[in-house]
Each structure stands twice: as C-alpha cells, then as structure tokens.
Amino acid sequence: MSNAVKLTECPRDAMQGLHNYIPAEVKAHYINLLLQVGFDTIDFGSFVSPKAIPQMRDTAEVLAQLDITPGNRTKLLAIVANYRGAEQAAQFDEISYLGFPFSISETFQLRNTNASITEALDTVKQIAGLCALKNKTPLVYLSMGFGNPYSDDWSTEAVLNWTGKLVQEGITQIALSDTIGIATPEQISILYPALQNAFPQIELGLHLHSTTETWQEKIAAAYDAGCRKFDTSLKGYGGCPMAKDDLTGNIATENVVAYLLHNNIQLDLDLDKLGEAMEYANGILA
C-alpha cells in the first residue's frame, strides 16, 4: 500500500457556522491562496438553502472569482443537500465533486436535509445519475458514521449495510464522517478496515471532527488502518451547525501535515503557501 496521502481542505466547513458574514471577495481570496498549496481537493462551498446556511449564499459568486489555472491539479467540491442544489452545482464546469451528506442517523438526516434516510438514498440515486450526465463525481459523506447523540440505532453492521446500498447506486467516493467528534481510535481501527475490505472498489476517506487533545491518536489510528485520504481545515475551524449547539471543530490541517511529515509520509504541498493561507485564515475565521 502506498503511503502517499490525499488531503481535502475544507474552508466551506470552516466558514459555514460563522454568524458574521464573510464577503464573497474575501472568501475567494482565501480559497485562491488554498489553491496554490497543492491540496488534492478543496471543499469550497455549498448549494443549499440560504435560510439554513446563510454564510454559503454566495457560493456561485465566490466560484466566479477563483483563479483556476489549467495546470492546477486541485479539484473543487461543492456540498448539496438535495437534487435542486445538485442541479445548480452541476452547471459549473469548474466543480469536480458533488458532495452529499447521507446520515446513518434518521434524526440527523431529517435535521440536515429535511428527508428520511430512505428518501436521502433516492436523492443519492438521482444525484449519481445527474453526475453521469454532467461529468461530475458524486461523493457521499456517511454522516454520524461513528454514532450519534440522538439515541438512534448505530452499529458497524448498519454502516456496512447502508454503504452497500450506496455502492449499489454506483457511488465510488465515500467519506466516513464523525460529525460530532465522538469516534475513538479503537472504533476507527475497526470500522475503517471493515468498510474498505467489504468494498475495495471505493475510495474511502475520513472526515473527522475532534478536540485538540485527541486528534493525533485518531489520525494515527486511521493511517495505521489504511486510510490515505483525510478532510482537514486550517486552524481546526468548523463543525456542522445542523448537528448540535456546540460545534466540534475539524482536525487542523497544519497538525496533520506536521504529523505526516514527522513520520516521513509523502505530501506534495507548498508549505510556504500553506503558511500564507494560515496567516490569512487567522484574520477572517478567528
């Protein structure tokens, strides 16, 4: 197995829960800095209800201001919560991935997309069909993938079952997501390889939220379990505003980069540009 790691930087996740509006030109400048770093993917925005996530109401405007040069290998990902949002996102050639949050928790699926899990699976099928027509790749987040705070049923078997249904709909890109930061290294060590072994045809990433005290043990467990694709956010900003009142942040990009480099794990990033982006993030996200 290669030790090369793909990182998805998540400014959308970092910004979406902020109450103070960040102007489109400021968002675009920040994302343009990130585009120079060399991330595999940037989760840059979302096509969702502006009432639900007002910070993301300008995603199309931000996209129009991005400097996407022909030689830039970084791909853009936009989050959608329904087929209407997918139709909006699919209009833009610059977007490679349409990300959809599919929850193992019935309660969270209703809170996040106003749909049941069964209805969400039908939406995944529709989005996959649209992506095939529009030359996009659907990426499904297995939200609440390690449990939930609502006392909804959760088990490894349930995660495997729903993943199987997604694969049947042609999904090949999945991000196992710890939406509220409750995953333990032991869970990661069991669940990640269980999914990868059951569905070797998919590219399985991890979208972990964590406290500053536990991020390293989670990343170490994930890497040792075979994960080579991680979602992170500079300074650890972010969290899902639809999950609960207190946001649990993303795992900080700079921490993951330092950990990987310390362990001689391959990263093809411009660290000087990463530093510039971090400095700018301090001014707009703090």
Steps between C-alpha positions, in 0.01 A plus 500: 500500500626847410570734788410809293213695654229714339374798698169675444503851644159612628453880505127448447482302822711762677278791393147363489426529871635854544235760582686798354474501122829469313480692169529296182822671395661413834391138472633488144837648597537240775408212272737632233779481757399141576503416130872579495583255780447179303213332684336211321155658542348816646152484651435860405125563531148365494180536304251477784217707643625850591256494790666189640862603434504875424880515489500290182245703306772642274669177387442567129639852542807364678556241229501770233794668676723194534826483305483151360797460269514212250799341673353507851437142612277595795137402451200693629222342704160655574252371756135453407209393720245410232460451127424867440835596650670233292348647184638841594848367573511285188474809280859596580781332309750599771338268756619138496318352800145532629499406868183375667457438876339160552443426866494171688277687748137553400475802730803671353395428141174680572678790672763534230305445177134489608471145370493146634791264438294315240416825324865603517603176332263581215661845477842335478374294208374813323822691565709209373300503178544874462874471561528239226336743257702803611843337534511542878587255775256448788660480843285382790574584861395231747393750765477387863712209380629419849180556696265786582371704795133420433483140624436384143612145429861467387723201435784397275252278319271797434787701354596207277139452393445862396839515332402197296183676387704805396742282304204339324407848376844536343668705773878455496605793721398488867617699803439330834405795719515557874266796503520575873847376592409187696708243309766318699823362357365152572185567297703640212730197508200268467256687277733638234656166397160329527363737236811492283514121502128467426510755218851508349365671187435831682740775602427542869605818676452627854335823608575521871405764752696502821618688804855632502596231751398193298569578134841331478391163635210501254717585200757240605231233536352591162833495318597170660160361395578587138339841451682719249242774451416754771279809524655778708463873561764761575512588870236235568213736427159366411233258607149417393243762608218251440637239740475660843546833674871467583713456189784250519770623268672334210845354542756773432677467167830629635499235773435219254768630262755519783409150618529349153829670420642397838418140408656531152165468326481643149336839452531715190412838651653846478560567869578869443162547333343304784648750744358791300155344503522438875588863564203616293270252674590653835359830383168379362408191702608586854 
